[in-house]
């Protein structure tokens, strides 16, 4: 092994180690689009200042589905319409409004409700379908038997751990 091939191997191993170290950080920072909800128009109808809402729009990232796979003894594959996993994050949400002092024209403070970003895991529904025929039989010239068709749905799933805190 020459010096150039050793240097190339070291470069490749360094790149792999860097990618492995960066991958969890990239997966944790899910993409979101910032959103400021315009509530300024409420100032004309409310007897106090309108609240402010700063949040974001989650941008879902679809994952790789668990595709159809053949099971021994079945004519049709299992998991014909696979469930699609989707990963995203519920973004930071900040809601605040000035708290007026009833005895003077000043504000007492700004109470806030803060919900930090949270990972969100979704799974779309999937479907299974069983054929109305059985496997070819040993007797009767190898003809299959007629059976009742089977159909099934995979339930969708939503998994997250949201939290919120209130502060004055």
Phi and psi in degrees as a GROMACS rama.xvg file:
@    title "Ramachandran Plot"
@    xaxis  label "Phi"
@    yaxis  label "Psi"
@TYPE xy
-83.9443  174.372  UNK-2
-66.4209  -36.1515  UNK-3
-71.3169  -36.1886  UNK-4
-72.0456  -33.7338  UNK-5
-66.9027  -40.5043  UNK-6
-65.9759  -38.801  UNK-7
-65.0986  -41.1061  UNK-8
-64.82  -41.2421  UNK-9
-64.2651  -38.4077  UNK-10
-64.7286  -44.0003  UNK-11
-63.7155  -43.8044  UNK-12
-64.0282  -37.2822  UNK-13
-64.4508  -42.1508  UNK-14
-63.69  -40.7863  UNK-15
-65.3526  -42.9914  UNK-16
-64.6077  -39.4023  UNK-17
-65.4088  -43.1146  UNK-18
-64.1002  -38.4731  UNK-19
-67.239  -34.4235  UNK-20
-75.0087  -33.4475  UNK-21
-83.941  -24.9591  UNK-22
-58.1908  -46.8857  UNK-23
-62.9775  -36.4805  UNK-24
-67.2552  -37.6986  UNK-25
-69.6501  -36.198  UNK-26
-70.7003  -31.2615  UNK-27
-73.3831  -30.8375  UNK-28
-91.3419  82.6737  UNK-29
-73.8901  146.074  UNK-30
-72.1374  137.591  UNK-31
-139.116  154.153  UNK-32
-107.028  122.355  UNK-33
-66.3716  142.795  UNK-34
-136.016  126.172  UNK-35
-110.22  115.795  UNK-36
-76.8088  121.422  UNK-37
-79.5937  104.338  UNK-38
-113.082  14.569  UNK-39
-62.529  -26.8369  UNK-40
-66.2938  -18.9909  UNK-41
-73.865  -13.841  UNK-42
-61.9791  -25.9631  UNK-43
-77.2303  -23.6353  UNK-44
-109.863  -17.985  UNK-45
-93.3115  145.265  UNK-46
-79.3896  4.29201  UNK-47
-138.221  173.057  UNK-48
-65.5862  144.149  UNK-49
-67.9579  148.01  UNK-50
-70.0382  161.006  UNK-51
-112.416  139.55  UNK-52
-129.51  118.257  UNK-53
-118.904  122.1  UNK-54
-148.477  -160.084  UNK-55
-150.544  162.358  UNK-56
-103.561  118.967  UNK-57
-68.3206  140.943  UNK-58
-108.928  105.031  UNK-59
-67.8796  144.846  UNK-60
-119.075  109.102  UNK-61
-71.397  144.962  UNK-62
-100.438  -171.586  UNK-63
-87.0279  125.807  UNK-64
-74.4265  155.422  UNK-65
-82.7987  95.1435  UNK-66
-64.9209  174.369  UNK-67
-60.6149  143.679  UNK-68
-138.709  145.587  UNK-69
-85.3813  137.821  UNK-70
-116.04  134.149  UNK-71
-60.6937  130.888  UNK-72
98.1638  -8.50979  UNK-73
-110.975  143.226  UNK-74
-79.3281  -35.6335  UNK-75
-103.231  151.098  UNK-76
-70.5511  154.179  UNK-77
-78.3912  144.272  UNK-78
65.9741  53.3095  UNK-79
-61.8286  -43.7225  UNK-80
-109.009  98.6654  UNK-81
-71.333  150.21  UNK-82
-75.8328  137.49  UNK-83
-101.215  118.547  UNK-84
-78.6686  140.364  UNK-85
-130.355  129.801  UNK-86
-113.121  135.985  UNK-87
-158.032  -175.072  UNK-88
-136.408  139.025  UNK-89
-78.734  120.203  UNK-90
-73.9804  168.842  UNK-91
-58.0062  137.172  UNK-92
-129.441  128.321  UNK-93
-123.72  121.844  UNK-94
-122.134  126.932  UNK-95
-146.351  150.304  UNK-96
-147.503  141.45  UNK-97
-66.8123  138.769  UNK-98
-101.264  108.814  UNK-99
-74.4803  149.03  UNK-100
-86.4152  122.61  UNK-101
-68.7181  -17.0608  UNK-102
-99.5295  -10.86  UNK-103
-146.157  168.601  UNK-104
-80.4799  2.10934  UNK-105
-91.9294  172.474  UNK-106
-100.565  145.543  UNK-107
-80.0818  -22.6882  UNK-108
158.034  -171.666  UNK-109
-127.473  99.4368  UNK-110
-68.6982  140.037  UNK-111
-129.934  148.104  UNK-112
-116.398  121.191  UNK-113
-122.019  125.738  UNK-114
-116.847  112.861  UNK-115
-71.2564  162.953  UNK-116
-65.0621  146.923  UNK-117
-139.034  139.075  UNK-118
-69.9063  142.732  UNK-119
-129.873  125.492  UNK-120
-115.463  124.789  UNK-121
-120.384  152.41  UNK-122
-138.128  118.619  UNK-123
-73.1517  161.907  UNK-124
-66.8259  152.675  UNK-125
-127.453  174.891  UNK-126
-141.815  146.1  UNK-127
-122.067  147.933  UNK-128
-141.025  130.503  UNK-129
-101.858  141.601  UNK-130
-72.8977  150.596  UNK-131
-80.1858  8.02333  UNK-132
-123.69  149.937  UNK-133
-91.063  178.262  UNK-134
-63.9519  155.326  UNK-135
-58.172  137.238  UNK-136
-91.625  157.848  UNK-137
-68.7564  -40.3454  UNK-138
-89.0201  178.792  UNK-139
58.4171  41.8152  UNK-140
61.796  24.2515  UNK-141
78.1886  14.4597  UNK-142
-76.283  143.14  UNK-143
-77.609  158.251  UNK-144
-93.5975  154.128  UNK-145
-84.3797  129.475  UNK-146
-126.801  166.13  UNK-147
-71.1214  134.282  UNK-148
-69.5293  150.207  UNK-149
-120.032  140.087  UNK-150
-137.558  144.438  UNK-151
-149.808  152.424  UNK-152
-118.103  141.486  UNK-153
-89.6646  127.575  UNK-154
-69.1872  142.51  UNK-155
-70.2938  157.077  UNK-156
-136.45  143.97  UNK-157
-131.75  126.977  UNK-158
-133.614  127.033  UNK-159
-159.581  171.82  UNK-160
-139.571  69.9457  UNK-161
-72.8046  155.21  UNK-162
-149.611  159.37  UNK-163
-149.758  152.119  UNK-164
-131.669  147.988  UNK-165
-111.782  141.831  UNK-166
-144.11  152.587  UNK-167
